[in-house]
């Protein structure tokens, strides 16, 4: 093994709870503002369904969540939003991007194992470049990275480019991430070993029957670290 590729959001840092809080607070706001609306659970379901579709179209942009909230508020209220409402909703939509994401437990031990064994660590993260750049800057162990790539989406070709840049055979590399669709499937398609961290993942990331042939699976970074160490004799 000469190369570790690693996801950022909900792999090395925890971001999912920030989105959950933003959505929950928005639903409470909308239910309180429009007493005639359905239950908070129903509002949340409509938001999740609409936002999941927008994720597939627009990806992880900074404005997508706010736009989804605006649309759901309009659909449920059945009237144009006021400027005050736009401003209030924007605060909910911007919340996940204005906070410093907590470090995932075990992240330092995880990265140190590979650094200690002289293995290059490259961060591969998808999303809005401004947001992801800030999250990387906020990450306290960024000095352990050999490099970082912010891409619109993770595809087999993206992973092949990283391998080529590092002169690495796919069999000598590992990809670690929390999303089967976004991290694991494209890495495996590029021939890279993969480890799937079971942490928070968005609804649109869910896969009913993932192919886990040759894929390591763990609930914590410590578990993933130990499994890769055994596989590679580290």
Helices and strands as residue ranges (DSSP letters): E 3-6, E 13-14, H 16-33, H 40-58, H 64-77, H 83-98, E 102-103, H 107-116, E 120-126, H 129-138, G 142-144, E 147-151, H 156-165, G 170-172, E 173-177, I 180-184, H 185-189, E 193-197, G 203-205, E 216-218, H 221-232
